[in-house]
């Protein structure tokens, strides 16, 4: 599965409707977006805690109303340092693009495709998110709610078990080279939250843990892979999904490896 990270975010402004629509045109199996709650209870698609990358101001999303945020031109959002070399679009192309609501993003999802909803705030989003999902018209197999907060994801799953969740987990190493989070603890957490998948950076997961996950029916996704040449390698390793800013290029690399 190829998941477009914040949409086709190397070729359109991240987390915007144009980026998601482009991802679908490029054959992505799923889109991934970042979502958080506004001051007046709306869910918007935006990565950062504040608007500094858009307008130079540090207006916190949690302290802003939807009306205030809709006045911003997110078509000119500045890419993060690690993404600048990839960007293949100019601000003029997308001038005036507004920050989308979650309902607007849901409306782009075609039948048979998926959306990964990354939660970028706290548990206050659970009730509004469940309401939005209930009215979205999407089926449970089209939706995966993701995040780094395993307790929040477990709470959502407990509230409404039909929605799928996947845990974003970083496998940073201690000075002695061992992972900071023991594999047994990771597996226990995944099982407790009834996770569909573990999402890790660049596949840096202990092989023994991967074997145990697969035996338990838990999938493995990797982020954010922007070298298309690595796609076939991850596929051969049994990775279930690749999250990328370059969905078209990743798809082409996988097709080429299948049909040399």
C-alpha positions in Angstrom: 0.0 0.0 0.0 1.3 3.4 -0.9 0.2 6.2 1.5 0.6 9.8 0.4 2.1 11.7 3.3 0.1 14.9 3.9 -1.1 14.2 0.3 1.3 14.4 -2.6 3.2 16.9 -0.5 6.4 17.2 -2.6 4.3 18.5 -5.5 1.5 20.5 -3.8 1.2 22.2 -0.4 1.0 19.7 2.4 -2.4 18.9 4.1 -4.4 20.8 1.5 -7.2 19.6 -0.8 -5.0 20.0 -3.9 -2.3 17.8 -2.3 -4.9 15.1 -1.5 -6.6 15.3 -4.9 -3.2 15.0 -6.7 -2.4 11.9 -4.6 -5.5 10.2 -5.8 -4.7 11.1 -9.4 -1.2 9.6 -8.9 -2.6 6.3 -7.8 -2.1 6.4 -4.1 -3.9 3.7 -2.1 -4.3 6.1 0.8 -3.7 9.6 2.0 -2.4 10.6 5.4 -3.2 13.9 7.0 -2.7 15.7 10.4 -5.7 16.8 12.3 -6.4 18.9 15.4 -9.2 20.7 17.2 -9.8 24.4 16.9 -11.0 26.7 19.8 -14.6 26.5 18.5 -14.7 22.7 18.2 -13.9 22.1 14.5 -11.3 19.6 13.2 -8.9 21.1 10.7 -6.1 19.5 8.7 -2.8 21.0 9.7 0.5 19.7 11.0 2.0 22.3 13.3 0.7 23.5 16.6 0.8 27.1 15.4 0.6 29.1 12.2 4.2 30.3 12.0 5.1 28.4 8.8 2.1 30.0 7.1 2.1 33.7 8.2 5.1 34.1 10.5 2.7 34.4 13.5 2.5 31.9 16.3 -1.2 31.6 16.5 -1.9 28.3 18.2 -4.5 26.1 16.4 -6.1 25.3 19.7 -6.6 29.0 20.4 -8.0 29.9 17.0 -11.5 29.7 15.5 -12.2 28.0 12.2 -13.0 31.5 10.7 -9.6 32.8 11.7 -7.8 29.9 10.3 -9.7 30.0 7.0 -8.4 33.5 6.4 -4.8 32.1 6.1 -3.3 31.2 2.8 -2.0 27.7 3.4 -1.1 27.4 -0.3 2.1 29.2 0.5 3.1 27.2 3.5 6.8 26.8 3.9 8.1 23.3 3.7 10.1 21.9 6.7 13.9 21.8 6.3 13.9 18.1 5.4 11.3 18.6 2.7 12.7 21.7 0.9 14.8 19.8 -1.6 11.8 17.8 -2.7 9.4 20.6 -3.3 8.4 20.9 -7.0 5.8 23.7 -6.9 5.6 27.4 -6.4 3.4 29.4 -4.1 1.8 31.2 -7.0 0.2 27.9 -8.2 -1.8 27.5 -5.0 -2.3 31.0 -3.9 -5.4 31.4 -1.7 -5.8 27.8 -0.7 -7.6 27.5 2.6 -7.0 25.1 5.5 -9.4 22.2 5.0 -11.8 20.8 7.6 -11.8 17.0 8.1 -15.2 16.7 6.4 -13.7 18.3 3.3 -10.8 15.9 3.3 -13.1 12.9 3.9 -15.1 14.0 0.8 -12.0 13.5 -1.4 -11.6 9.8 -0.5 -12.8 7.6 -3.4 -14.5 4.2 -2.9 -12.0 1.5 -2.1 -9.3 4.0 -0.9 -8.2 4.8 2.6 -7.4 7.8 4.8 -4.9 7.8 7.7 -6.0 10.3 10.3 -3.0 11.4 12.4 -4.1 13.0 15.7 -2.0 16.1 16.5 -3.7 17.1 19.7 -5.1 15.5 22.9 -8.1 13.4 23.9 -10.4 16.3 23.5 -10.6 15.4 19.8 -12.1 11.9 20.3 -15.8 12.9 20.6 -15.7 15.4 17.7 -13.8 12.9 15.6 -16.2 10.1 16.2 -19.1 12.3 15.2 -17.3 13.3 12.0 -16.5 9.7 11.2 -20.2 8.7 11.8 -21.4 11.3 9.2 -18.5 10.8 6.8 -20.0 8.0 4.7 -16.7 6.2 5.0 -16.6 2.5 6.0 -14.4 1.3 8.9 -12.0 -0.4 6.5 -11.3 2.9 4.8 -10.2 4.7 8.0 -7.1 4.3 10.1 -6.6 6.6 13.1 -2.9 7.0 13.9 -0.7 8.8 16.5 2.1 8.6 18.9 -0.2 8.6 22.0 -1.1 4.9 22.5 -3.4 5.7 25.4 -5.4 8.2 23.3 -5.7 5.6 20.5 -6.8 2.9 23.0 -9.4 5.3 24.3 -10.8 5.9 20.9 -10.9 2.2 20.1 -12.6 1.5 23.4 -15.3 4.1 22.6 -16.0 2.8 19.2 -14.2 -0.5 18.3 -15.1 -0.6 14.6 -12.5 2.1 13.7 -9.0 0.9 13.1 -6.0 2.4 14.9 -2.2 2.2 14.2 0.6 3.3 16.5 3.4 5.6 15.4 6.4 4.4 17.4 10.0 5.7 17.3 12.7 3.1 17.9 15.5 5.5 19.1 18.5 3.8 20.5 20.2 4.1 23.9 23.9 4.9 23.9 24.6 1.2 24.2 22.8 0.6 21.0 19.7 -1.1 22.4 16.2 0.4 21.7 14.8 2.7 24.3 11.5 0.8 24.2 11.8 -2.9 24.8 10.2 -5.1 22.0 8.1 -6.9 24.6 6.6 -3.6 25.8 5.9 -2.6 22.2 4.0 -5.8 21.4 2.0 -5.6 24.7 1.0 -2.1 23.9 -0.1 -3.0 20.3 -2.2 -5.9 21.6 -3.8 -3.8 24.4 -4.9 -1.1 21.9 -6.0 -3.8 19.3 -3.9 -2.0 16.7 -4.1 -2.8 13.1 -0.5 -1.9 12.6 2.8 -0.5 13.9 4.2 2.5 12.0 7.9 3.0 12.3 10.6 5.2 10.8 12.5 3.5 8.0 11.8 0.0 9.2 14.1 0.2 12.2 12.2 -2.6 14.1 13.7 -5.6 15.8 13.2 -8.7 13.6 12.0 -10.7 16.5 9.3 -8.2 17.2 8.3 -8.1 13.6 7.9 -11.9 13.6 5.7 -11.8 16.7 3.6 -8.9 15.3 3.0 -10.9 12.1 2.1 -14.0 14.1 -0.5 -11.8 16.0 -1.9 -10.4 12.7 -0.4 -6.9 13.2 0.8 -5.1 10.1 4.0 -3.0 9.7 4.1 0.4 7.9 7.2 2.6 7.4 7.5 6.4 7.1 8.6 8.7 5.4 10.3 7.0 2.5 11.2 9.5 -0.3 13.8 7.4 -2.2 11.8 5.4 -4.7 14.7 2.9 -5.1 14.0 1.8 -1.5 10.4 0.8 -2.3 11.1 -2.6 -3.7 13.4 -3.4 -0.8 10.8 -2.6 1.8 8.2 -4.6 -0.2 10.6 -7.6 -0.3 11.0 -7.3 3.5 7.2 -7.7 3.9 6.4 -4.1 4.8 2.6 -3.7 4.4 2.6 0.1 3.6 5.1 2.8 2.6 4.3 6.4 3.6 5.9 8.8 1.1 5.8 12.4 -0.1 6.2 11.0 -3.6 3.4 8.6 -4.3 3.7 8.6 -8.1 7.4 7.9 -8.1 7.1 5.2 -5.4 4.3 3.5 -7.5 6.5 3.6 -10.6 9.4 2.1 -8.8 7.3 -0.8 -7.4 5.7 -1.4 -10.8 9.1 -1.4 -12.5 10.5 -3.9 -9.9 7.5 -6.2 -10.6 7.8 -5.9 -14.4 11.5 -5.5 -15.2 
